[in-house]
């Protein structure tokens, strides 16, 4: 049994000196005459003098831009801060910048699916397809600022479409292809896309899922749509209903049919600090999913810093993190190309052909950085998988843990079952930043269950309820200064009202992230789960409102409440409480109907672990469902500490949840 905080690994001199961050420190010393005794000193400088720090990132990475880069920010406070406001950049230009300097076979993606063997897409081929696809988008009338959206599996074509969209200044957004029609429409209707790129289906768990009908329904629900691009993936041709859509219908190959042009002849649309890069969705607990908008320049400088200095990716490295195209980790896989590394894209079930599926793919692709989660480790442990014995993982040097708080046992499994000399790092951040707040540092030791440090440029603190910074106490994770990849706005959010409510309502002018955290005296971090009622479902955050909209349309359901409890060992438990209409019974048929609707209209992740008939749903006096207090009760807190009954519309409602808490798995 390994103890929390126990030393697991220390970087040797060769590893430390060969890291990108060591080279950056050397450059700061010679070019800026800045000396730092250790990482903590470097971090403190990065947050106390953010203009100097981010200016150094800009210069060290030789950012390509038009205009002037002298001003680092416009001086506005959060959430209105604009970064490098006098410069114009393009994110895709930097992702593809190495294409002009490598040989024709240099890899960009190693990709496989349940039905297709491992193949490699060269960086030259990727860049060529991006240029041709982008040119075709321009011919279709797509202008800077127009939205292009996708409904695709995790295949190279999705990266081509994203980079092509971004390269011409259009705005990208993506939904995973296993999302149901309602979930997709709830997102895309908000942003009025001009182009939809969709696959005809996907394979998962040995089954073929034809999505042509869903694509037609999505397209019909988007009156702004001017073009639909079909990617034949599992079926032959397109459905006959497409002529009724009222938009141009194209097949993928036609988007690549034009002539290519040299890299230097293609015009990347460089845009200003307030121009949208992409729209990602983070589901809240009320209303529609939040359409979060990031800027080119903000994400560019953040990803240059993250992928080089924290993830320590180098030319020739291979990054593999199992993801769908609807999760921010997919964006980071594409960002790996900035470093000269390549990425592994896998479309299918992580257990297809056996629980060792992803490890075999990692070995075959020569992965140097492997992504996992506590839930994934649990599956491996249960199946008795020992990847280090079963596969050649000689190239593997780092493991990226994300998606949920990692336990000491999670760390210990990697050192016992994968390899002893391994940099195992846990991270925490979020869709809101498309990056991390706390995470990996290649200069620091690894301790069991502990996140190594606060990331550079991220002014992270832990505050108690009184708004005071604390050390070695559990409190709210807050960010006290602006960071480049914070959203520039939410789409259609007049006066930033929803943006401010989401992150700045609790502590005015301070970003409240929504996680509980403890900061150790030596700078390590422990995340203790969500402080709000967003559902963390096996590492993917979903909104309770999405579940309520589907469930409460069923005639038998009068009201509902859902929470997700994070348990020991990286496990999750998500019960759905249902107040039934008079005469209704929660029998197997009703349970099956609820599960089927959630799976079809939302996604399999939205289906709860259990469904419980309950007498009352607890509400505040202002009419809000009391999800956070119920979650606290289910995780063992006394009701008197979890909620103020005097502020409740129905105080007695909590009693049933206290009783149910005794049955929650521990």
C-alpha distance (Angstrom), angle and dihedral (degrees) to the residues before:
residue distance angle dihedral
X1 . . .
X2 3.80 . .
X3 3.79 120.2 .
X4 3.78 126.4 -131.0
X5 3.78 110.0 -92.3
X6 3.80 94.3 15.8
X7 3.81 112.9 150.5
X8 3.81 109.4 -104.8
X9 3.81 106.0 165.6
X10 3.77 140.4 2.4
X11 3.82 123.8 -161.3
X12 3.78 112.3 -114.7
X13 3.78 121.7 -131.2
X14 3.82 92.0 -99.1
X15 3.81 92.5 51.7
X16 3.79 94.0 45.3
X17 3.80 96.2 45.7
X18 3.80 91.9 44.4
X19 3.80 93.7 54.1
X20 3.78 122.9 108.4
X21 3.78 91.2 -123.9
X22 3.82 90.8 57.3
X23 3.80 89.2 53.9
X24 3.81 89.5 48.3
X25 3.81 90.7 51.9
X26 3.80 90.0 50.5
X27 3.81 89.9 51.3
X28 3.81 92.1 49.4
X29 3.80 88.7 52.6
X30 3.82 95.5 49.4
X31 3.81 101.1 32.9
X32 3.82 102.4 32.5
X33 3.82 100.9 22.8
X34 3.81 89.1 -124.8
X35 3.81 119.4 145.5
X36 3.80 124.2 -172.0
X37 3.79 125.1 -169.0
X38 3.82 94.7 -150.1
X39 3.78 144.0 -19.0
X40 3.80 93.2 -79.4
X41 3.82 90.2 58.2
X42 3.81 90.1 49.5
X43 3.80 91.3 49.6
X44 3.81 92.7 49.5
X45 3.81 90.9 51.8
X46 3.83 90.6 48.2
X47 3.82 92.7 57.2
X48 3.81 99.0 35.0
X49 3.80 93.5 49.0
X50 3.80 102.7 28.9
X51 3.81 94.7 161.1
X52 3.80 91.4 56.3
X53 3.81 92.5 44.2
X54 3.81 98.5 48.1
X55 3.79 91.1 41.8
X56 3.81 87.6 56.3
X57 3.82 90.5 51.0
X58 3.80 89.6 51.4
X59 3.79 92.2 50.6
X60 3.81 98.9 39.9
X61 3.79 92.7 52.2
X62 3.81 92.8 42.4
X63 3.81 95.0 -129.7
X64 3.81 112.8 -150.8
X65 3.79 111.4 -128.7
X66 3.78 149.2 145.2
X67 3.78 122.6 -130.6
X68 3.79 124.2 20.7
X69 3.83 129.9 -36.5
X70 3.80 98.8 -170.7
X71 3.82 95.7 105.3
X72 3.79 111.0 65.1
X73 3.82 96.0 -171.5
X74 3.77 136.5 5.7
X75 3.81 90.8 -123.5
X76 3.81 95.5 -113.7
X77 3.83 116.7 139.0
X78 3.80 124.6 -119.0
X79 2.96 128.4 -39.1
X80 3.80 94.3 21.8
X81 3.81 99.7 50.9
X82 3.81 115.6 133.1
X83 3.80 120.0 -159.9
X84 3.81 124.8 -139.8
X85 3.80 87.9 -7.5
X86 3.83 95.3 -176.2
X87 3.82 96.4 50.5
X88 3.81 131.6 81.7
X89 3.81 121.7 -150.4
X90 3.79 141.5 163.2
X91 3.80 121.4 -136.6
X92 3.83 96.4 -154.3
X93 3.80 91.2 52.6
X94 3.79 89.2 64.1
X95 3.82 94.6 44.4
X96 3.80 89.6 55.4
X97 3.80 99.3 34.4
X98 3.82 94.2 106.5
X99 3.83 92.3 58.5
X100 3.79 91.1 85.3
X101 3.80 93.5 53.2
X102 3.83 106.1 45.2
X103 3.79 134.3 73.3
X104 3.78 121.5 -92.7
X105 3.81 95.1 -98.5
X106 3.82 97.8 49.0
X107 3.83 105.1 130.7
X108 3.78 127.1 -119.5
X109 3.81 101.0 168.5
X110 3.80 136.0 15.9
X111 3.79 103.7 -159.9
X112 3.78 137.3 -177.7
X113 3.78 140.7 157.8
X114 3.79 138.0 -168.3
X115 3.81 89.2 -86.8
X116 3.82 102.3 30.5
X117 3.81 126.2 64.0
X118 3.78 123.3 -126.5
X119 3.80 112.2 -69.9
X120 3.79 135.3 170.6
X121 3.79 129.3 -127.9
X122 3.80 112.4 -156.4
X123 3.79 120.0 -132.5
X124 3.82 89.0 -122.7
X125 3.81 90.4 55.8
X126 3.79 92.3 46.4
X127 3.81 92.1 51.4
X128 3.80 91.5 46.4
X129 3.81 93.0 51.3
X130 3.81 90.8 46.4
X131 3.81 91.6 53.3
X132 3.83 93.0 48.1
X133 3.81 94.1 44.6
X134 3.80 91.1 47.2
X135 3.80 91.7 50.1
X136 3.81 89.7 51.4
X137 3.81 90.9 50.1
X138 3.78 89.1 53.4
X139 3.81 89.7 50.4
X140 3.81 88.4 52.7
X141 3.79 88.3 58.4
X142 3.80 98.7 -103.4
X143 3.80 107.8 158.7
X144 3.82 132.5 -169.4
X145 3.79 107.0 -74.9
X146 3.83 95.6 26.3
X147 3.81 114.5 124.8
X148 3.80 122.9 -117.9
X149 3.81 116.0 -174.1
X150 3.78 135.4 -171.5
X151 3.79 139.5 -151.1
X152 3.78 99.2 -171.3
X153 3.80 142.0 134.9
X154 3.80 121.8 -116.2
X155 3.80 96.8 -75.9
X156 3.83 131.5 130.7
X157 3.82 90.6 -104.7
X158 3.80 89.0 69.3
X159 3.81 90.9 56.9
X160 3.82 90.2 46.9
X161 3.80 90.6 52.8
X162 3.79 93.5 45.9
X163 3.80 95.5 48.8
X164 3.81 92.0 44.1
X165 3.80 91.2 51.4
X166 3.79 93.3 47.6
X167 3.81 93.2 43.9
X168 3.83 92.1 64.7
X169 3.80 94.8 43.8
X170 3.80 95.3 -103.5
X171 3.80 117.8 136.7
X172 3.82 120.9 -107.7
X173 3.79 129.3 -148.3
X174 3.80 130.3 167.7
X175 3.79 139.1 -165.1
X176 3.80 123.8 -165.3
X177 3.78 112.2 -108.4
X178 3.81 92.6 -125.2
X179 3.83 89.9 63.8
X180 3.79 114.7 108.3
X181 3.79 123.8 -118.6
X182 3.81 95.2 -99.7
X183 3.80 93.2 51.3
X184 3.80 92.4 49.5
X185 3.80 95.6 44.4
X186 3.81 91.3 48.3
X187 3.80 86.7 60.0
X188 3.78 104.8 36.9
X189 3.81 98.1 41.4
X190 3.79 88.4 63.9
X191 3.81 93.8 59.5
X192 3.85 101.8 38.8
X193 3.82 100.5 -136.4
X194 3.80 122.7 -150.6
X195 3.84 95.5 -156.7
X196 3.81 132.0 32.9
X197 3.81 119.7 -164.4
X198 3.80 111.5 -164.8
X199 3.79 140.0 169.9
X200 3.78 122.0 -135.9
X201 3.80 91.9 -125.3
X202 3.77 148.0 -49.7
X203 3.81 142.9 -125.0
X204 3.79 123.7 -115.9
X205 3.78 130.1 168.3
X206 3.79 92.5 -5.6
X207 3.81 92.6 -54.5
X208 3.78 129.2 112.5
X209 3.80 116.8 -132.7
X210 3.80 115.2 -161.8
X211 3.84 108.0 -153.8
X212 3.80 99.9 176.6
X213 3.79 92.5 108.0
X214 3.80 91.5 49.5
X215 3.81 91.4 49.7
X216 3.80 91.0 53.6
X217 3.81 91.0 50.2
X218 3.82 91.4 48.8
X219 3.80 92.0 48.6
X220 3.79 92.1 48.4
X221 3.82 89.5 53.7
X222 3.83 92.6 55.2
X223 3.82 109.1 74.8
X224 3.81 91.2 178.0
X225 3.82 91.8 63.2
X226 3.80 115.7 119.2
X227 3.80 100.2 167.6
X228 3.79 138.4 24.2
X229 3.80 118.4 -161.6
X230 3.82 114.9 -160.6
X231 3.79 121.9 -151.6
X232 3.83 109.2 -160.3
X233 3.78 102.9 -142.0
X234 3.80 111.1 144.6
X235 3.82 106.3 1.6
X236 3.79 137.9 49.8
X237 3.77 116.5 -101.9
X238 3.79 130.5 -30.4
X239 3.80 129.0 -61.1
X240 3.76 119.1 -88.4
X241 3.81 92.6 -122.3
X242 3.81 93.7 73.7
X243 3.84 96.2 95.3
X244 3.82 87.9 65.8
X245 3.77 92.6 59.0
X246 3.77 95.7 84.2
X247 3.81 94.6 -136.0
X248 3.78 136.8 92.0
X249 3.82 111.9 -82.9
X250 3.80 118.7 -152.2
X251 3.79 135.3 172.9
X252 3.80 119.8 -128.0
X253 3.81 96.3 -111.1
X254 3.79 91.7 58.5
X255 3.82 88.7 60.9
X256 3.81 88.9 60.5
X257 3.79 98.5 39.6
X258 3.78 98.3 96.3
X259 3.81 125.3 90.1
X260 3.78 119.9 -83.8
X261 3.78 124.7 -123.3
X262 3.82 131.8 -151.7
X263 3.79 116.4 -85.0
X264 3.79 92.0 -114.8
X265 3.82 91.6 52.3
X266 3.80 95.5 54.9
X267 3.80 114.7 95.5
X268 3.79 113.5 -132.9
X269 3.80 108.0 -159.8
X270 3.80 104.9 -122.7
X271 3.80 110.7 -155.2
X272 3.79 139.0 -170.8
X273 3.78 133.5 -101.4
X274 3.79 95.3 -88.0
X275 3.80 97.2 47.2
X276 3.83 115.5 112.3
X277 3.80 119.6 -115.1
X278 3.80 99.0 -176.2
X279 3.78 141.8 -26.3
X280 3.79 117.4 -122.9
X281 3.77 123.7 -176.6
X282 3.78 126.8 -130.9
X283 3.77 112.8 -176.8
X284 3.76 117.5 -129.9
X285 3.77 129.3 -162.6
X286 3.80 96.2 -105.5
X287 3.78 132.1 41.2
X288 3.78 127.7 -8.1
X289 3.82 124.2 -19.9
X290 3.81 112.1 -77.4
X291 3.84 112.7 -105.0
X292 3.81 101.8 -142.5
X293 3.79 116.8 -162.7
X294 3.81 123.1 -155.3
X295 3.79 127.8 -171.2
X296 3.81 128.3 -123.0
X297 3.79 94.1 -123.8
X298 3.81 96.2 44.1
X299 3.79 96.2 50.4
X300 3.80 91.7 40.0
X301 3.80 96.4 58.8
X302 3.81 91.8 39.2
X303 3.81 93.6 51.3
X304 3.81 92.6 45.3
X305 3.79 87.9 54.8
X306 3.82 96.0 40.9
X307 3.79 100.1 46.1
X308 3.81 95.9 42.2
X309 3.81 106.8 32.4
X310 3.81 101.4 30.3
X311 3.79 106.2 24.8
X312 3.84 88.4 35.3
X313 3.79 94.4 -146.8
X314 3.81 116.8 173.9
X315 3.79 136.3 -173.5
X316 3.81 107.5 -71.8
X317 3.81 94.9 27.0
X318 3.81 120.2 126.3
X319 3.82 120.0 -145.7
X320 3.81 120.1 -159.1
X321 3.77 123.4 -177.9
X322 3.81 119.6 157.9
X323 3.80 106.3 -125.0
X324 3.77 145.5 143.4
X325 3.79 121.5 -124.0
X326 3.81 89.9 -107.8
X327 3.82 95.4 64.7
X328 3.81 125.7 81.2
X329 3.81 90.7 -124.0
X330 3.81 87.2 72.4
X331 3.81 88.9 59.4
X332 3.81 88.9 52.4
X333 3.80 91.2 51.9
X334 3.79 88.4 58.4
X335 3.82 90.0 44.6
X336 3.82 89.2 58.7
X337 3.81 87.7 76.6
X338 3.83 88.9 70.4
X339 3.79 88.7 72.4
X340 3.79 96.6 50.0
X341 3.81 90.0 -103.0
X342 3.79 124.2 124.1
X343 3.81 128.8 -133.7
X344 3.79 136.3 -135.6
X345 3.82 117.3 -128.8
X346 3.80 117.9 -165.9
X347 3.80 125.4 -176.4
X348 3.78 112.6 -163.5
X349 3.77 146.4 42.2
X350 3.81 116.4 -33.7
X351 3.80 87.1 -135.0
X352 3.81 99.3 47.1
X353 3.78 109.7 135.6
X354 3.80 90.9 5.4
X355 3.81 140.3 -31.5
X356 3.82 90.6 -80.8
X357 3.84 91.0 64.9
X358 3.82 98.0 111.5
X359 3.79 93.7 43.4
X360 3.78 91.7 53.9
X361 3.79 89.7 50.4
X362 3.82 90.8 47.7
X363 3.80 90.7 52.7
X364 3.81 93.9 45.4
X365 3.81 92.0 48.7
X366 3.80 93.3 45.1
X367 3.81 93.4 -121.6
X368 3.80 115.3 -163.3
X369 3.83 94.7 -179.0
X370 3.82 119.7 39.9
X371 3.79 125.7 -170.4
X372 3.77 124.3 -146.9
X373 3.77 143.9 150.7
X374 3.80 136.5 -137.8
X375 3.79 88.9 -104.6
X376 3.80 90.5 54.0
X377 3.81 90.7 50.5
X378 3.80 89.6 51.4
X379 3.80 90.0 55.9
X380 3.81 90.9 49.0
X381 3.80 92.9 48.8
X382 3.79 92.4 48.4
X383 3.81 91.6 49.8
X384 3.81 92.9 47.5
X385 3.81 93.1 -121.1
X386 3.82 116.5 167.7
X387 3.81 104.1 -177.8
X388 3.79 94.4 -176.7
X389 3.81 90.5 61.9
X390 3.79 97.2 38.8
X391 3.81 102.6 45.1
X392 3.78 142.1 34.5
X393 3.80 101.9 -105.9
X394 3.79 95.2 158.9
X395 3.81 91.7 128.4
X396 3.80 93.8 51.8
X397 3.81 111.9 105.8
X398 3.82 105.4 154.7
X399 3.79 141.0 35.4
X400 3.78 122.5 -155.9
X401 3.81 113.8 -153.0
X402 3.78 116.3 -164.3
X403 3.77 143.9 142.1
X404 3.81 98.0 65.2
X405 3.81 140.9 17.8
X406 3.81 109.9 -70.1
X407 3.78 121.7 -134.9
X408 3.81 127.9 -143.8
X409 3.80 87.3 -106.6
X410 3.82 90.0 58.1
X411 3.80 90.2 56.6
X412 3.78 92.9 43.7
X413 3.83 92.1 53.7
X414 3.81 92.0 59.0
X415 3.81 93.0 50.3
X416 3.80 92.1 45.6
X417 3.79 100.8 40.1
X418 3.81 105.9 25.8
X419 3.82 110.0 31.7
X420 3.78 139.1 -46.8
X421 3.80 97.2 -130.5
X422 3.79 99.1 61.2
X423 3.79 134.8 127.5
X424 3.83 101.5 -133.7
X425 3.79 111.3 -172.7
X426 3.77 132.9 180.0
X427 3.81 121.3 -153.8
X428 3.77 138.7 -169.2
X429 3.76 129.5 -169.0
X430 3.73 129.4 104.4
X431 3.75 155.5 -133.4
X432 3.80 88.9 -77.9
X433 3.82 89.7 68.9
X434 3.81 100.2 22.5
X435 3.78 84.1 -136.7
X436 3.78 143.3 56.7
X437 3.78 133.9 -75.2
X438 3.78 97.0 -166.9
X439 3.78 126.2 18.9
X440 3.77 149.8 91.1
X441 3.81 127.5 20.6
X442 3.83 116.0 172.4
X443 3.82 92.5 -153.7
X444 3.80 94.7 60.7
X445 3.82 134.3 76.8
X446 3.79 122.7 -107.8
X447 3.81 118.6 -118.1
X448 3.80 123.4 -168.9
X449 3.79 112.5 -90.8
X450 3.79 93.0 -4.3
X451 3.79 130.3 120.6
X452 3.79 106.2 -134.5
X453 3.80 102.0 -128.7
X454 3.78 150.6 -43.9
X455 3.79 110.0 -70.3
X456 3.78 122.8 -110.9
X457 3.78 115.2 -85.8
X458 3.82 92.1 13.8
X459 3.81 109.8 114.7
X460 3.80 94.0 -154.3
X461 3.79 121.4 171.8
X462 3.80 136.4 163.6
X463 3.80 114.6 -123.8
X464 3.78 131.1 -168.9
X465 3.80 123.3 -137.7
X466 3.79 90.4 -84.1
X467 3.79 91.2 59.4
X468 3.81 94.3 -108.1
X469 3.83 122.9 137.7
X470 3.80 112.9 -114.0
X471 3.80 136.6 -173.9
X472 3.81 125.1 -149.7
X473 3.80 91.0 9.9
X474 3.79 128.8 102.5
X475 3.78 111.7 -111.9
X476 3.79 144.6 131.0
X477 3.80 119.2 -46.9
X478 3.80 105.8 -127.5
X479 3.81 135.7 173.3
X480 3.79 112.9 -143.2
X481 3.82 100.4 -170.4
X482 3.82 133.7 41.8
X483 3.80 119.7 -88.8
X484 3.83 124.3 -158.8
X485 3.80 98.4 -119.2
X486 3.78 95.6 50.3
X487 3.82 108.6 119.1
X488 3.78 115.5 -83.1
X489 3.81 87.7 -149.0
X490 3.81 144.1 -38.4
X491 3.80 114.2 -99.3
X492 3.84 112.9 -99.5
X493 3.80 91.5 2.2
X494 3.80 106.1 141.8
X495 3.78 111.8 -146.7
X496 3.82 90.6 -3.8
X497 3.81 87.3 -83.7
X498 3.80 96.9 149.5
X499 3.80 92.4 39.6
X500 3.80 91.7 54.2
X501 3.79 92.5 44.1
X502 3.82 90.9 52.4
X503 3.80 99.2 50.8
X504 3.81 112.6 5.0
X505 3.81 106.0 41.7
X506 3.80 98.1 85.9
X507 3.82 97.8 47.8
X508 3.84 110.1 19.9
X509 3.83 112.9 -125.2
X510 3.83 90.4 2.8
X511 3.80 124.2 102.5
X512 3.82 108.6 -121.5
X513 3.78 105.2 -163.1
X514 3.78 99.1 -166.0
X515 3.82 99.4 -120.0
X516 3.77 130.0 110.9
X517 3.81 111.6 -128.3
X518 3.80 142.3 172.7
X519 3.80 121.7 -149.7
X520 3.81 115.8 -153.6
X521 3.84 123.4 -141.1
X522 3.83 89.8 -108.3
X523 3.82 92.8 51.6
X524 3.81 101.5 -98.6
X525 3.79 120.0 137.6
X526 3.80 136.6 -140.8
X527 3.81 121.0 -166.4
X528 3.80 116.8 -152.5
X529 3.79 101.1 -171.5
X530 3.76 136.4 -94.6
X531 3.78 121.3 -20.1
X532 3.82 90.8 -163.5
X533 3.78 132.7 50.4
X534 3.81 99.7 -94.3
X535 3.79 107.9 128.9
X536 3.80 116.9 -117.8
X537 3.78 101.3 -157.8
X538 3.81 109.7 -174.4
X539 3.79 89.4 -37.4
X540 3.82 96.8 -44.7
X541 3.80 116.3 105.0
X542 3.78 116.5 -137.3
X543 3.77 131.6 172.6
X544 3.77 125.4 -110.1
X545 3.81 88.6 -140.9
X546 3.81 90.0 67.2
X547 3.80 89.6 57.5
X548 3.80 94.1 44.6
X549 3.81 93.3 52.8
X550 3.80 91.7 55.5
X551 3.80 100.1 37.8
X552 3.79 97.5 45.1
X553 3.80 92.2 54.8
X554 3.81 87.7 69.9
X555 3.79 110.2 99.5
X556 3.81 94.8 -132.7
X557 3.82 94.1 54.7
X558 3.79 119.3 84.4
X559 3.80 97.6 173.8
X560 3.80 141.0 -16.6
X561 3.79 145.0 -163.1
X562 3.80 129.3 -164.1
X563 3.81 131.7 -171.7
X564 3.79 135.1 170.5
X565 3.80 121.6 -139.8
X566 3.79 120.8 -156.7
X567 3.79 107.6 -141.1
X568 3.76 133.7 -168.3
X569 3.79 118.5 -70.8
X570 3.79 93.6 31.3
X571 3.82 93.4 -68.3
X572 3.80 126.5 145.8
X573 3.79 132.8 -149.9
X574 3.80 119.3 -167.2
X575 3.82 116.7 -177.9
X576 3.81 122.6 -176.5
X577 3.81 115.3 -148.4
X578 3.80 116.4 -153.9
X579 3.78 130.8 -164.1
X580 3.79 104.7 -157.2
X581 3.78 128.1 -148.7
X582 3.77 117.3 -110.0
X583 3.78 110.7 -71.5
X584 3.80 95.4 14.2
X585 3.81 121.0 124.3
X586 3.81 127.9 -156.9
X587 3.78 95.9 -130.5
X588 3.80 131.0 152.6
X589 3.80 91.9 -86.7
X590 3.81 93.5 55.3
X591 3.79 91.6 44.7
X592 3.80 89.8 51.8
X593 3.81 91.7 48.2
X594 3.81 92.0 51.5
X595 3.80 93.0 47.1
X596 3.82 92.6 46.9
X597 3.82 93.1 50.3
X598 3.80 93.5 47.4
X599 3.80 91.7 47.3
X600 3.82 93.2 47.4
X601 3.81 101.1 38.5
X602 3.80 98.8 34.1
X603 3.82 117.6 11.2
X604 3.81 139.9 -80.9
X605 3.83 88.2 -90.7
X606 3.81 90.2 65.5
X607 3.82 93.3 62.7
X608 3.83 109.4 102.7
X609 3.79 126.0 -129.7
X610 3.80 92.4 -124.9
X611 3.79 137.3 5.3
X612 3.80 118.0 -142.7
X613 3.79 128.6 -168.9
X614 3.80 108.2 -135.3
X615 3.79 134.0 -176.5
X616 3.80 98.1 -134.0
X617 3.78 140.2 11.6
X618 3.84 108.3 -138.4
X619 3.81 116.6 -120.6
X620 3.79 135.3 -176.7
X621 3.80 120.1 -122.6
X622 3.81 87.5 -99.9
X623 3.80 92.3 56.8
X624 3.82 101.9 -102.6
X625 3.79 122.3 139.7
X626 3.80 109.9 -113.8
X627 3.80 99.2 -129.1
X628 3.80 98.0 146.8
X629 3.84 95.4 52.3
X630 3.82 91.1 47.0
X631 3.80 90.5 50.6
X632 3.81 90.6 50.4
X633 3.81 91.1 50.2
X634 3.80 92.1 50.0
X635 3.80 89.6 51.2
X636 3.80 90.9 55.9
X637 3.79 107.8 -89.3
X638 3.83 116.7 135.7
X639 3.79 113.0 -106.9
X640 3.81 91.1 -120.7
X641 3.81 89.6 60.6
X642 3.79 95.6 40.4
X643 3.80 98.5 54.4
X644 3.78 144.0 12.3
X645 3.78 104.2 -123.2
X646 3.81 90.8 -161.9
X647 3.81 87.4 66.4
X648 3.80 92.5 52.5
X649 3.78 129.0 98.5
X650 3.83 90.1 -148.8
X651 3.84 109.6 22.1
X652 3.81 95.5 178.0
X653 3.82 90.5 61.2
X654 3.81 92.0 83.3
X655 3.81 93.7 64.0
X656 3.80 94.2 76.5
X657 3.82 91.2 52.2
X658 3.79 91.2 50.8
X659 3.78 88.1 54.7
X660 3.81 92.4 46.9
X661 3.81 90.9 50.0
X662 3.81 89.1 72.9
X663 3.81 88.8 67.1
X664 3.82 97.1 50.0
X665 3.82 112.0 115.3
X666 3.80 114.4 -112.5
